Structures are given as C-alpha cells and as structure tokens.
Amino acid sequence: MGDLRRTLSRTFAGLAAAGLALGPPAPAAGDSGSSALTESHVRPPPRGQSYLQYGVAFTVEGVAAPGPICSETVNPCILGSGAGITIRVGWRPTEDFYIGGAYEFSKQDPNKLYRLGILQQARAELRHYFPNGRSTAPFALVGLGLAAYGNEWTVDTWGPAAALGGGVEVELSGKAMLGVSLGYRPVYLHAFVDSSTLSHESGIAHFVGLELALEAQDAL
C-alpha cells in the first residue's frame, strides 16, 4: 500500500511539472518587439531635425519670349538664351519645407550687341517637398526677387523677377542631395539704351530655367 501511494504521488508530481512546461513561456528580458510595436501605434514619430542646406547648380536660362526688350523692328535681339551658375543657401526646418536665397549669374547671347551679356538674379525661394519614404522626393518651388542685365557685369536694365516650377531631389550618402528642376521665370526689365545707342522698351521677358544642383546639409 505504501508503494502504491509513493507511485501515485510521483505520477501526480510529474504531470504537474509537464503542465508547467507546456504553459505559455515568459517573455525574455531583451524581447521588446511586441511592446515597441504597440508603442509605435500610440506615439507619433519624432519631429525631424532642422538643417542648413546649401550648394551650387548649373543653370540653363532659355528665353521663351524676350518681350519688348527686343522689338520686331530692331534686329538682332540683345537678349538670347544662355547658361550659368547658381549659388544657394537656406534653412530646412522640416522634411517638407526649404526656405532660402539664391544668387544666379548667366551668360546670355547678346547677338554681338554686347561683348559679354550677363544676367544676374537674386531670389528668395520656398520649396515644398512631398516625402514618400524613399530617397527620391519631388518638390514644388516658388521664388521672388530682382534681376539685372548688362554688358560685362554692368547694370543697363533691371526689375523684379519671379520663379515657379518643380523638380526632384535624390538623397545621396553623407547628407548630400542631387536635384533637377524646371521652372518658369518672368523678369520685368525697364527701358534702356545699350552701348550701341539702340533703344529697348520696358516689359516682361519670359525665361525657362533648367537646373542640375548638388547640395549638402549640416545639422543645426
């Protein structure tokens, strides 16, 4: 009888131990995947850091219509298409926005009426990005500033300038970006007389600008 009691007690003890072994395992000390996943649905993502963004761009300034600066009775036209360099610096407060300034100079084709026709532009610019979680982000841009045109860096005529367009920015390694943009740039130029004593009326010249930019970011 004693042997039977000892046998039954051993059997019940073994079944109890097996039940504990088959129960749900306790979470490991370093396993926080499920808790982190739950918190990610509760907490909003942290706000992005602001950056100083700057760089240079190769710019093509195509003249879509020179306006009254080139009348039909005066040929050739003193303002033709050209290309140049843009220097840009600005503030990137969030991933979505860029606020900055740009200085651009481009050599335009003056059709031999100037020795060196230089168009200078200074603009305040705003970009709105459309982040999509990838390294490539499209953006829209607007700008407003002043422009001047003359022979060999002189100012023969000037006036307000604007910009409206869009582009794509590709993030490279080390907080470097490569950007391509296309924009419409109207420039109002005042009436003037050039060095050849030819008169040019005031009016709006219409440009189409194409840019290939390389920019970098520094955390603020």
C-alpha positions as CSV (number, residue, x, y, z in Angstrom):
1,M,0.0,0.0,0.0
2,G,2.9,2.3,0.8
3,D,4.5,1.6,-2.6
4,L,1.2,2.5,-4.4
5,R,1.0,5.8,-2.6
6,R,4.5,6.7,-3.4
7,T,3.9,5.7,-7.1
8,L,0.8,7.9,-7.3
9,S,2.5,10.8,-5.7
10,R,5.4,10.6,-8.1
11,T,2.9,10.4,-11.1
12,F,1.0,13.5,-10.0
13,A,4.2,15.4,-9.5
14,G,5.4,14.5,-13.0
15,L,2.1,15.6,-14.5
16,A,2.2,18.9,-12.7
17,A,5.7,19.5,-13.9
18,A,4.7,18.7,-17.5
19,G,1.8,21.1,-17.3
20,L,4.0,24.0,-16.2
21,A,6.4,23.2,-19.1
22,L,3.6,23.3,-21.7
23,G,2.2,26.6,-20.4
24,P,2.9,29.9,-22.2
25,P,6.6,30.9,-22.0
26,A,7.5,34.1,-20.1
27,P,8.8,36.9,-22.3
28,A,12.5,37.1,-22.5
29,A,14.2,40.1,-20.8
30,G,15.5,41.5,-24.1
31,D,12.4,40.8,-26.2
32,S,10.7,44.1,-26.5
33,G,9.4,43.7,-30.1
34,S,5.7,43.5,-29.3
35,S,5.8,46.3,-26.7
36,A,7.7,48.5,-29.2
37,L,5.2,47.7,-31.9
38,T,2.4,48.7,-29.6
39,E,4.1,51.9,-28.6
40,S,4.7,52.8,-32.3
41,H,1.0,52.8,-32.9
42,V,0.4,55.1,-29.9
43,R,3.3,57.5,-30.1
44,P,3.7,59.9,-33.1
45,P,7.0,59.8,-34.9
46,P,9.6,62.3,-33.6
47,R,9.9,65.6,-35.4
48,G,12.7,65.8,-37.9
49,Q,15.8,67.8,-37.1
50,S,16.4,71.2,-38.9
51,Y,19.3,71.6,-41.3
52,L,21.3,74.2,-43.1
53,Q,21.1,73.3,-46.8
54,Y,23.5,74.9,-49.4
55,G,25.0,74.1,-52.7
56,V,25.6,75.1,-56.4
57,A,23.8,74.4,-59.6
58,F,24.5,74.5,-63.3
59,T,21.6,76.6,-64.8
60,V,20.3,76.9,-68.4
61,E,18.3,80.1,-68.9
62,G,16.3,79.6,-72.1
63,V,14.5,82.7,-73.5
64,A,10.9,81.7,-74.3
65,A,10.0,85.2,-75.3
66,P,12.2,88.3,-74.9
67,G,9.3,90.7,-74.7
68,P,9.5,94.4,-75.6
69,I,13.3,94.5,-74.9
70,C,13.6,93.1,-78.5
71,S,11.1,94.8,-80.8
72,E,10.3,93.4,-84.2
73,T,11.9,96.5,-85.9
74,V,15.3,96.0,-84.1
75,N,17.3,93.0,-85.1
76,P,19.2,91.1,-83.8
77,C,17.8,90.7,-80.3
78,I,20.1,91.7,-77.5
79,L,18.7,89.0,-75.1
80,G,19.2,85.4,-76.2
81,S,19.4,82.1,-74.3
82,G,22.4,81.3,-72.1
83,A,23.8,79.3,-69.1
84,G,25.4,80.0,-65.8
85,I,25.9,79.1,-62.1
86,T,23.5,79.4,-59.2
87,I,24.7,79.7,-55.6
88,R,22.1,78.7,-53.0
89,V,21.8,78.6,-49.2
90,G,18.8,78.1,-47.0
91,W,17.1,76.6,-43.9
92,R,15.4,73.2,-43.9
93,P,13.2,73.4,-40.8
94,T,11.4,70.1,-41.6
95,E,11.5,67.4,-44.2
96,D,8.7,69.1,-46.1
97,F,10.0,72.7,-46.4
98,Y,13.0,74.6,-47.6
99,I,13.4,78.4,-47.2
100,G,16.4,80.1,-48.6
101,G,18.0,82.5,-51.1
102,A,19.8,82.1,-54.4
103,Y,22.2,84.2,-56.5
104,E,22.5,83.4,-60.1
105,F,24.6,84.7,-62.9
106,S,24.3,83.5,-66.5
107,K,26.0,84.5,-69.8
108,Q,23.2,85.2,-72.3
109,D,23.6,85.5,-76.0
110,P,23.6,89.3,-76.9
111,N,24.0,88.7,-80.7
112,K,27.2,90.8,-80.7
113,L,25.4,93.9,-79.3
114,Y,27.3,93.3,-76.0
115,R,30.8,91.9,-75.6
116,L,29.5,89.8,-72.6
117,G,25.9,89.9,-71.8
118,I,25.4,89.0,-68.1
119,L,22.0,88.3,-66.5
120,Q,22.1,88.4,-62.7
121,Q,19.3,87.3,-60.4
122,A,18.8,87.3,-56.6
123,R,15.8,85.4,-55.3
124,A,14.1,84.3,-52.1
125,E,12.9,80.8,-52.6
126,L,10.5,78.4,-51.0
127,R,10.3,74.7,-51.7
128,H,7.5,72.3,-50.6
129,Y,8.6,68.6,-50.7
130,F,6.4,65.6,-50.9
131,P,8.2,62.9,-48.9
132,N,7.3,59.3,-49.8
133,G,9.7,57.3,-47.6
134,R,12.2,56.9,-50.4
135,S,15.5,58.5,-51.3
136,T,13.8,60.4,-54.1
137,A,11.3,63.2,-53.3
138,P,9.5,65.6,-55.7
139,F,9.1,69.2,-54.8
140,A,7.3,72.4,-55.9
141,L,9.1,75.8,-55.8
142,V,8.3,79.5,-55.9
143,G,10.6,82.4,-55.8
144,L,10.6,86.2,-55.9
145,G,13.5,88.7,-56.3
146,L,15.3,91.1,-58.6
147,A,17.2,90.7,-61.9
148,A,19.7,92.9,-63.8
149,Y,21.1,92.7,-67.3
150,G,24.1,94.5,-68.9
151,N,27.4,94.3,-70.5
152,E,30.3,92.8,-68.6
153,W,28.6,92.8,-65.1
154,T,27.3,96.4,-65.5
155,V,23.6,97.1,-65.0
156,D,21.9,98.6,-68.0
157,T,18.4,97.5,-67.0
158,W,16.8,95.8,-64.0
159,G,13.5,94.8,-62.5
160,P,11.5,92.3,-60.4
161,A,11.8,88.6,-61.1
162,A,9.8,85.6,-60.1
163,A,10.1,81.8,-60.4
164,L,7.5,79.0,-60.4
165,G,8.3,75.3,-61.0
166,G,9.1,71.9,-59.6
167,G,11.7,69.2,-59.6
168,V,13.0,66.0,-58.0
169,E,15.7,65.7,-55.2
170,V,17.7,62.5,-54.8
171,E,19.3,61.8,-51.4
172,L,22.9,60.6,-51.7
173,S,25.2,59.3,-49.0
174,G,26.5,61.7,-46.3
175,K,23.6,64.2,-46.4
176,A,24.3,65.2,-50.0
177,M,21.5,65.7,-52.5
178,L,21.3,65.8,-56.2
179,G,18.4,67.9,-57.6
180,V,16.9,68.5,-61.0
181,S,14.3,71.3,-61.5
182,L,12.4,73.0,-64.3
183,G,10.8,76.4,-63.8
184,Y,9.2,79.4,-65.5
185,R,10.9,82.7,-64.7
186,P,9.3,86.0,-65.8
187,V,11.5,89.1,-65.4
188,Y,10.3,92.7,-65.8
189,L,13.1,94.9,-67.4
190,H,13.0,98.7,-67.5
191,A,13.5,100.6,-70.7
192,F,17.2,101.4,-71.6
193,V,19.6,102.4,-74.3
194,D,22.5,100.0,-74.8
195,S,26.1,100.8,-75.7
196,S,25.2,100.7,-79.4
197,T,22.7,103.5,-78.8
198,L,19.8,101.2,-79.6
199,S,16.6,101.8,-77.5
200,H,14.8,99.0,-75.8
201,E,11.4,99.3,-74.3
202,S,10.3,98.1,-70.9
203,G,8.4,94.9,-70.4
204,I,8.4,91.2,-69.3
205,A,11.0,88.8,-70.6
206,H,10.0,85.1,-70.3
207,F,12.6,82.5,-69.3
208,V,12.5,78.8,-68.9
209,G,15.2,77.7,-66.4
210,L,16.6,74.2,-66.1
211,E,18.9,73.3,-63.2
212,L,21.1,70.5,-62.1
213,A,22.1,71.1,-58.5
214,L,24.4,69.5,-55.9
215,E,23.5,70.4,-52.3
216,A,24.6,69.4,-48.8
217,Q,23.1,69.5,-45.3
218,D,24.5,70.5,-41.9
219,A,22.5,69.8,-38.8
220,L,21.6,72.8,-36.7
